[in-house]
Amino acid sequence: MTPPATSATNGPDPFAPDTAANPHARLTFDLDVDLCVIGAGLAGLSVALEAAQQGLSVAVLEARRVGWGASGATLGSVMPGYGVPIGDLIERIGVAHTGELWTLSREGMAIVRARATEETMPGIALTTGALEVSNVDLGDRLIDRLQTLGVDFGTAVEGWQIERVRDMLRTNRYFHGIHFPDAFQLDGRRYVRGLEAMARRAGVRIFEDTPALGIDFSGIRKRVATPNARLRASDIVLAGNVDLGAPSPRLTATLLPMWRAAVLTEPLGERLADAIAFAGSIADTDGVDHYRIVGGDRLLWTGPETTFEVAPKRLEGLIRRRIAALYPQLGAVAIAQSWSGAIGQTVHGMPQIGELRRGLWVASGFGRQGLATTAIAGRLIAQGIVHGDQRWRLFDPFELVWAGGRIGRVVGQGVSIVERRAAMTAGLLARYRERAAVRSRLREERLQAANSRVRSAGGQRRADAPPRDRAEPGAQDARRGEPGPIE
Ligand SMILES: Cc1cc2nc3c(=O)[nH]c(=O)nc-3n(C[C@H](O)[C@H](O)[C@H](O)COP(=O)(O)OP(=O)(O)OC[C@H]3O[C@@H](n4cnc5c(N)ncnc54)[C@H](O)[C@@H]3O)c2cc1C
């Protein structure tokens, strides 16, 4: 078996295994458990922890090492919802069903929040609040969204006017914003490590460097083949994301791998606080940028997505230029670290959570919003196995859809570039319109002034009986191609 392709990492490995503290052996002996989880990312660890807490014996098989995949790359932003715009979800499954899914995502946030305390995960560095900013002048759309999120789905949200957004983020690139005061951020890597430690304490056995090579479904107890041993389990959870491979090629084919690069800048000093006064995470509505301040004066920033793996080092320049375009006042920004991870994007944009066939479960396709959604997947699947709870069926409408293979990747990359360009062009136009609006306002003010000068001059003329063909210079200017006087 060819091991899954490695996540490209530049510089010091941001998720180097702490082998001294966490010596996870390979599986070298045959083992019998209630539940076998394939993949030790956020999804696999979440299911394993929940299932062990419910009393099951659990083994996790990890082809590389814990957090090797996308989970070791996150920016640590925990938001409500899924990767699909809420309006699209409502259109597809209706308001009531969307509302139930939305509530689940908030339950996922609460699970993460309860786990990630300074006591349980020292150094987790919690910050609160998230700002979703628009690259274009939204106006009515913003009000609609606020109504849906706040009134219909009971989410704590606040609409910010342009001035307030720009007061916090000193760039003219952004217009309105939606503030999520209950969203929060944490150190993503520490969270994965913390989850791993919690799972271990709950009795989960984690085997690293142990790829699952295939599954034999015959018999009540299924058998999972690994290079050196076999494992038997009543239930199996496929949580291998885009690298799952042989255990279920069909499932792997439903995910479009999207590589996302991230950078951590060198300390930027006080100039950063002058540019960005918001302490939580910032993302634009087009999904172009997602960033936040960490460690007081550094930026953590995710860059563009590609459907083919690109060394993160090669994307550093692009991200630097993006930072400079938004915040030129920061001057030259040095990058301390860059890395990337492959997220699994489904065709419908929703995660794959549920039972595929008796005893075979899936937890994958979490896209860009994996922290809260993997937490809820863990809970739903564990409760489904242990108690027969059927809440996972809320994800039934989102079936496994083939992602298009290699052609899908090429098309996906094209769409991503086009969407990115479209978003940037829309932003450019919006800023142009804004500048045009300012120019027009100044013109109006000049006109008002000219008109009032004309009026007062007219009054004066009436009093002094001036000749009719003499006019105020300002009023003449106003007649030269400017709109008529505003009364
Ligand atoms: C740069 C970046 C920033 C992000 N920021 C955020 C953020 O701020 N907030 C947020 O919510 N989400 C974020 N995400 C998304 C989030 O990271 C993912 O949704 C989430 O980590 C997916 O977790 P997973 O467990 O499904 O997959 P992975 O983390 O990819 O885990 C899958 C694991 O399965 C293993 N595996 C695969 N096949 C096998 C096999 N056959 N046998 C054994 N093991 C196998 C792999 O080695 C891997 O370790 C970000 C992603 C990236 C890339």
The ligand as a Tripos MOL2 file, in Angstrom:
@<TRIPOS>MOLECULE
LIG
   53    58     1     0     0
SMALL
NO_CHARGES

@<TRIPOS>ATOM
      1 C1         -5.2760   25.6420    6.2990 C.3       1 LIG1
      2 C2         -6.5670   25.1630    6.9020 C.ar      1 LIG1
      3 C3         -7.2230   25.9590    7.8210 C.ar      1 LIG1
      4 C4         -8.4190   25.5140    8.3840 C.ar      1 LIG1
      5 N1         -9.0190   26.3000    9.3330 N.ar      1 LIG1
      6 C5        -10.1510   25.8790    9.9220 C.ar      1 LIG1
      7 C6        -10.7530   26.6680   10.9410 C.ar      1 LIG1
      8 O1        -10.2660   27.7160   11.3230 O.2       1 LIG1
      9 N2        -11.9060   26.2140   11.4900 N.ar      1 LIG1
     10 C7        -12.4870   25.0190   11.1230 C.ar      1 LIG1
     11 O2        -13.5380   24.6700   11.6670 O.2       1 LIG1
     12 N3        -11.9180   24.2450   10.1650 N.ar      1 LIG1
     13 C8        -10.7760   24.6340    9.5550 C.ar      1 LIG1
     14 N4        -10.1980   23.8570    8.5930 N.ar      1 LIG1
     15 C9        -10.8860   22.6170    8.1730 C.3       1 LIG1
     16 C10       -10.5910   21.4420    9.1300 C.3       1 LIG1
     17 O3         -9.2180   21.3830    9.3410 O.3       1 LIG1
     18 C11       -11.0820   20.1180    8.5270 C.3       1 LIG1
     19 O4        -12.4370   20.2140    8.1920 O.3       1 LIG1
     20 C12       -10.9190   18.9750    9.5210 C.3       1 LIG1
     21 O5         -9.6470   18.9620   10.0680 O.3       1 LIG1
     22 C13       -11.1780   17.6230    8.8570 C.3       1 LIG1
     23 O6        -10.8910   16.6250    9.7890 O.3       1 LIG1
     24 P1        -10.8750   15.0850    9.3730 P.3       1 LIG1
     25 O7        -10.6220   14.3080   10.6040 O.co2     1 LIG1
     26 O8        -12.0990   14.7790    8.6000 O.co2     1 LIG1
     27 O9         -9.6930   14.9340    8.3340 O.3       1 LIG1
     28 P2         -8.0540   14.8600    8.5330 P.3       1 LIG1
     29 O10        -7.6010   15.8280    9.5350 O.co2     1 LIG1
     30 O11        -7.5210   14.9840    7.1770 O.co2     1 LIG1
     31 O12        -7.8390   13.4270    9.1160 O.3       1 LIG1
     32 C14        -7.8920   12.2400    8.3630 C.3       1 LIG1
     33 C15        -6.8460   11.2790    8.9190 C.3       1 LIG1
     34 O13        -7.1010    9.9720    8.4200 O.3       1 LIG1
     35 C16        -5.8790    9.3540    8.1490 C.3       1 LIG1
     36 N5         -6.1170    8.2740    7.1660 N.ar      1 LIG1
     37 C17        -6.5330    8.4250    5.8970 C.ar      1 LIG1
     38 N6         -6.6680    7.2200    5.3150 N.ar      1 LIG1
     39 C18        -6.3200    6.3130    6.2320 C.ar      1 LIG1
     40 C19        -6.2560    4.8870    6.2170 C.ar      1 LIG1
     41 N7         -6.5700    4.1610    5.1340 N.pl3     1 LIG1
     42 N8         -5.8690    4.2410    7.3500 N.ar      1 LIG1
     43 C20        -5.5620    4.9440    8.4630 C.ar      1 LIG1
     44 N9         -5.6030    6.2990    8.5240 N.ar      1 LIG1
     45 C21        -5.9840    6.9620    7.4260 C.ar      1 LIG1
     46 C22        -4.9990   10.4810    7.6100 C.3       1 LIG1
     47 O14        -3.6320   10.1620    7.7470 O.3       1 LIG1
     48 C23        -5.4330   11.6440    8.4900 C.3       1 LIG1
     49 O15        -4.6190   11.7810    9.6360 O.3       1 LIG1
     50 C24        -8.9920   24.2570    8.0110 C.ar      1 LIG1
     51 C25        -8.3270   23.4610    7.0830 C.ar      1 LIG1
     52 C26        -7.1240   23.8890    6.5400 C.ar      1 LIG1
     53 C27        -6.4170   23.0000    5.5620 C.3       1 LIG1
@<TRIPOS>BOND
     1     1     2 1
     2     2     3 ar
     3     2    52 ar
     4     3     4 ar
     5     4     5 ar
     6     4    50 ar
     7     5     6 ar
     8     6     7 ar
     9     6    13 1
    10     7     8 2
    11     7     9 ar
    12     9    10 ar
    13    10    11 2
    14    10    12 ar
    15    12    13 ar
    16    13    14 ar
    17    14    15 1
    18    14    50 ar
    19    15    16 1
    20    16    17 1
    21    16    18 1
    22    18    19 1
    23    18    20 1
    24    20    21 1
    25    20    22 1
    26    22    23 1
    27    23    24 1
    28    24    25 2
    29    24    26 1
    30    24    27 1
    31    27    28 1
    32    28    29 2
    33    28    30 1
    34    28    31 1
    35    31    32 1
    36    32    33 1
    37    33    34 1
    38    33    48 1
    39    34    35 1
    40    35    36 1
    41    35    46 1
    42    36    37 ar
    43    36    45 ar
    44    37    38 ar
    45    38    39 ar
    46    39    40 ar
    47    39    45 ar
    48    40    41 1
    49    40    42 ar
    50    42    43 ar
    51    43    44 ar
    52    44    45 ar
    53    46    47 1
    54    46    48 1
    55    48    49 1
    56    50    51 ar
    57    51    52 ar
    58    52    53 1
@<TRIPOS>SUBSTRUCTURE
     1 LIG1         1 GROUP 0 **** ****
